[in-house]
Amino acid sequence: MQASITHNTLDGIHAAVAASLMTHYFIYRLGPRQVLGSFLEQYVPGKWSRPWLGEVGAKGWMSVRAAITAITHNDHMSSLLKDCIRSATI
């Protein structure tokens, strides 16, 4: 319901649901972080397992895909932060 108010497009709603499911996935330890995208694709339409490349635009699904890429490619919070900063400056 909330997603339909604040993200009133199909892609926006899918991105909001995927972001919520990411939390569920890790809280309940449903699998390794490397397969997060594949898990999301079972429940939410989108190419969540495809790594994000390039600049992140204004669309919510872009941010979610970029976040999934950062999470699945880094073992520690410090490396995740460095990776995100490096990506932002390229």
Biotite code that builds the C-alpha atoms (Angstrom):
import biotite.structure as struc

atoms = struc.array([
    struc.Atom([0.000, 0.000, 0.000], chain_id="A", res_id=1, res_name="MET", atom_name="CA", element="C"),
    struc.Atom([2.682, 2.510, 1.012], chain_id="A", res_id=2, res_name="GLN", atom_name="CA", element="C"),
    struc.Atom([4.674, 1.765, -2.136], chain_id="A", res_id=3, res_name="ALA", atom_name="CA", element="C"),
    struc.Atom([1.649, 2.573, -4.297], chain_id="A", res_id=4, res_name="SER", atom_name="CA", element="C"),
    struc.Atom([1.437, 6.022, -2.685], chain_id="A", res_id=5, res_name="ILE", atom_name="CA", element="C"),
    struc.Atom([5.112, 7.018, -2.742], chain_id="A", res_id=6, res_name="THR", atom_name="CA", element="C"),
    struc.Atom([6.279, 5.018, -5.778], chain_id="A", res_id=7, res_name="HIS", atom_name="CA", element="C"),
    struc.Atom([3.253, 5.208, -8.039], chain_id="A", res_id=8, res_name="ASN", atom_name="CA", element="C"),
    struc.Atom([4.707, 3.352, -11.022], chain_id="A", res_id=9, res_name="THR", atom_name="CA", element="C"),
    struc.Atom([5.002, -0.382, -11.543], chain_id="A", res_id=10, res_name="LEU", atom_name="CA", element="C"),
    struc.Atom([8.817, -0.171, -11.554], chain_id="A", res_id=11, res_name="ASP", atom_name="CA", element="C"),
    struc.Atom([8.758, 1.974, -8.415], chain_id="A", res_id=12, res_name="GLY", atom_name="CA", element="C"),
    struc.Atom([6.515, -0.474, -6.588], chain_id="A", res_id=13, res_name="ILE", atom_name="CA", element="C"),
    struc.Atom([8.686, -3.407, -7.651], chain_id="A", res_id=14, res_name="HIS", atom_name="CA", element="C"),
    struc.Atom([11.789, -1.570, -6.407], chain_id="A", res_id=15, res_name="ALA", atom_name="CA", element="C"),
    struc.Atom([10.150, -0.843, -3.045], chain_id="A", res_id=16, res_name="ALA", atom_name="CA", element="C"),
    struc.Atom([9.074, -4.471, -2.650], chain_id="A", res_id=17, res_name="VAL", atom_name="CA", element="C"),
    struc.Atom([12.551, -5.711, -3.633], chain_id="A", res_id=18, res_name="ALA", atom_name="CA", element="C"),
    struc.Atom([14.190, -3.365, -1.111], chain_id="A", res_id=19, res_name="ALA", atom_name="CA", element="C"),
    struc.Atom([11.857, -4.633, 1.611], chain_id="A", res_id=20, res_name="SER", atom_name="CA", element="C"),
    struc.Atom([12.529, -8.257, 0.707], chain_id="A", res_id=21, res_name="LEU", atom_name="CA", element="C"),
    struc.Atom([16.275, -7.612, 0.933], chain_id="A", res_id=22, res_name="MET", atom_name="CA", element="C"),
    struc.Atom([15.840, -6.923, 4.640], chain_id="A", res_id=23, res_name="THR", atom_name="CA", element="C"),
    struc.Atom([13.668, -10.026, 5.065], chain_id="A", res_id=24, res_name="HIS", atom_name="CA", element="C"),
    struc.Atom([16.292, -12.125, 3.247], chain_id="A", res_id=25, res_name="TYR", atom_name="CA", element="C"),
    struc.Atom([19.069, -11.112, 5.616], chain_id="A", res_id=26, res_name="PHE", atom_name="CA", element="C"),
    struc.Atom([17.076, -11.023, 8.869], chain_id="A", res_id=27, res_name="ILE", atom_name="CA", element="C"),
    struc.Atom([15.869, -14.587, 8.327], chain_id="A", res_id=28, res_name="TYR", atom_name="CA", element="C"),
    struc.Atom([19.194, -15.727, 6.826], chain_id="A", res_id=29, res_name="ARG", atom_name="CA", element="C"),
    struc.Atom([17.564, -17.213, 3.750], chain_id="A", res_id=30, res_name="LEU", atom_name="CA", element="C"),
    struc.Atom([20.794, -17.621, 1.815], chain_id="A", res_id=31, res_name="GLY", atom_name="CA", element="C"),
    struc.Atom([24.198, -16.191, 1.001], chain_id="A", res_id=32, res_name="PRO", atom_name="CA", element="C"),
    struc.Atom([24.418, -12.574, -0.078], chain_id="A", res_id=33, res_name="ARG", atom_name="CA", element="C"),
    struc.Atom([25.791, -13.614, -3.482], chain_id="A", res_id=34, res_name="GLN", atom_name="CA", element="C"),
    struc.Atom([22.402, -15.034, -4.539], chain_id="A", res_id=35, res_name="VAL", atom_name="CA", element="C"),
    struc.Atom([20.256, -12.182, -3.210], chain_id="A", res_id=36, res_name="LEU", atom_name="CA", element="C"),
    struc.Atom([19.347, -11.037, -6.727], chain_id="A", res_id=37, res_name="GLY", atom_name="CA", element="C"),
    struc.Atom([18.181, -14.507, -7.744], chain_id="A", res_id=38, res_name="SER", atom_name="CA", element="C"),
    struc.Atom([16.078, -14.740, -4.581], chain_id="A", res_id=39, res_name="PHE", atom_name="CA", element="C"),
    struc.Atom([14.404, -11.416, -5.371], chain_id="A", res_id=40, res_name="LEU", atom_name="CA", element="C"),
    struc.Atom([13.673, -12.492, -8.945], chain_id="A", res_id=41, res_name="GLU", atom_name="CA", element="C"),
    struc.Atom([11.600, -15.383, -7.573], chain_id="A", res_id=42, res_name="GLN", atom_name="CA", element="C"),
    struc.Atom([9.180, -12.908, -5.978], chain_id="A", res_id=43, res_name="TYR", atom_name="CA", element="C"),
    struc.Atom([9.508, -9.547, -7.726], chain_id="A", res_id=44, res_name="VAL", atom_name="CA", element="C"),
    struc.Atom([9.648, -8.847, -11.467], chain_id="A", res_id=45, res_name="PRO", atom_name="CA", element="C"),
    struc.Atom([12.964, -7.293, -12.444], chain_id="A", res_id=46, res_name="GLY", atom_name="CA", element="C"),
    struc.Atom([16.564, -8.067, -13.334], chain_id="A", res_id=47, res_name="LYS", atom_name="CA", element="C"),
    struc.Atom([17.728, -7.998, -9.723], chain_id="A", res_id=48, res_name="TRP", atom_name="CA", element="C"),
    struc.Atom([20.581, -10.468, -10.244], chain_id="A", res_id=49, res_name="SER", atom_name="CA", element="C"),
    struc.Atom([22.120, -8.475, -13.114], chain_id="A", res_id=50, res_name="ARG", atom_name="CA", element="C"),
    struc.Atom([25.043, -6.381, -11.785], chain_id="A", res_id=51, res_name="PRO", atom_name="CA", element="C"),
    struc.Atom([24.546, -2.627, -12.009], chain_id="A", res_id=52, res_name="TRP", atom_name="CA", element="C"),
    struc.Atom([27.110, -0.779, -14.099], chain_id="A", res_id=53, res_name="LEU", atom_name="CA", element="C"),
    struc.Atom([27.533, 2.946, -14.460], chain_id="A", res_id=54, res_name="GLY", atom_name="CA", element="C"),
    struc.Atom([25.902, 5.943, -12.906], chain_id="A", res_id=55, res_name="GLU", atom_name="CA", element="C"),
    struc.Atom([22.783, 5.505, -10.794], chain_id="A", res_id=56, res_name="VAL", atom_name="CA", element="C"),
    struc.Atom([19.910, 7.617, -12.055], chain_id="A", res_id=57, res_name="GLY", atom_name="CA", element="C"),
    struc.Atom([16.852, 8.959, -10.266], chain_id="A", res_id=58, res_name="ALA", atom_name="CA", element="C"),
    struc.Atom([14.655, 5.887, -10.665], chain_id="A", res_id=59, res_name="LYS", atom_name="CA", element="C"),
    struc.Atom([14.178, 3.742, -7.561], chain_id="A", res_id=60, res_name="GLY", atom_name="CA", element="C"),
    struc.Atom([14.870, 0.484, -9.363], chain_id="A", res_id=61, res_name="TRP", atom_name="CA", element="C"),
    struc.Atom([18.288, 1.846, -10.353], chain_id="A", res_id=62, res_name="MET", atom_name="CA", element="C"),
    struc.Atom([19.182, 2.508, -6.717], chain_id="A", res_id=63, res_name="SER", atom_name="CA", element="C"),
    struc.Atom([17.954, -0.910, -5.636], chain_id="A", res_id=64, res_name="VAL", atom_name="CA", element="C"),
    struc.Atom([19.907, -2.712, -8.373], chain_id="A", res_id=65, res_name="ARG", atom_name="CA", element="C"),
    struc.Atom([23.025, -0.704, -7.494], chain_id="A", res_id=66, res_name="ALA", atom_name="CA", element="C"),
    struc.Atom([22.563, -1.569, -3.810], chain_id="A", res_id=67, res_name="ALA", atom_name="CA", element="C"),
    struc.Atom([22.170, -5.272, -4.611], chain_id="A", res_id=68, res_name="ILE", atom_name="CA", element="C"),
    struc.Atom([25.358, -5.144, -6.678], chain_id="A", res_id=69, res_name="THR", atom_name="CA", element="C"),
    struc.Atom([27.261, -3.433, -3.864], chain_id="A", res_id=70, res_name="ALA", atom_name="CA", element="C"),
    struc.Atom([25.982, -5.887, -1.248], chain_id="A", res_id=71, res_name="ILE", atom_name="CA", element="C"),
    struc.Atom([26.670, -9.001, -3.290], chain_id="A", res_id=72, res_name="THR", atom_name="CA", element="C"),
    struc.Atom([30.192, -7.936, -4.283], chain_id="A", res_id=73, res_name="HIS", atom_name="CA", element="C"),
    struc.Atom([31.571, -6.924, -0.877], chain_id="A", res_id=74, res_name="ASN", atom_name="CA", element="C"),
    struc.Atom([32.434, -8.981, 2.215], chain_id="A", res_id=75, res_name="ASP", atom_name="CA", element="C"),
    struc.Atom([32.656, -6.139, 4.738], chain_id="A", res_id=76, res_name="HIS", atom_name="CA", element="C"),
    struc.Atom([30.877, -2.857, 5.367], chain_id="A", res_id=77, res_name="MET", atom_name="CA", element="C"),
    struc.Atom([34.147, -0.962, 4.938], chain_id="A", res_id=78, res_name="SER", atom_name="CA", element="C"),
    struc.Atom([34.740, -2.448, 1.479], chain_id="A", res_id=79, res_name="SER", atom_name="CA", element="C"),
    struc.Atom([31.100, -1.819, 0.562], chain_id="A", res_id=80, res_name="LEU", atom_name="CA", element="C"),
    struc.Atom([31.447, 1.850, 1.498], chain_id="A", res_id=81, res_name="LEU", atom_name="CA", element="C"),
    struc.Atom([34.704, 2.205, -0.446], chain_id="A", res_id=82, res_name="LYS", atom_name="CA", element="C"),
    struc.Atom([33.126, 0.510, -3.463], chain_id="A", res_id=83, res_name="ASP", atom_name="CA", element="C"),
    struc.Atom([30.135, 2.870, -3.364], chain_id="A", res_id=84, res_name="CYS", atom_name="CA", element="C"),
    struc.Atom([32.374, 5.939, -3.083], chain_id="A", res_id=85, res_name="ILE", atom_name="CA", element="C"),
    struc.Atom([34.567, 4.704, -5.937], chain_id="A", res_id=86, res_name="ARG", atom_name="CA", element="C"),
    struc.Atom([31.484, 4.090, -8.101], chain_id="A", res_id=87, res_name="SER", atom_name="CA", element="C"),
    struc.Atom([30.167, 7.579, -7.375], chain_id="A", res_id=88, res_name="ALA", atom_name="CA", element="C"),
    struc.Atom([33.378, 9.237, -8.535], chain_id="A", res_id=89, res_name="THR", atom_name="CA", element="C"),
    struc.Atom([33.785, 7.329, -11.799], chain_id="A", res_id=90, res_name="ILE", atom_name="CA", element="C"),
])
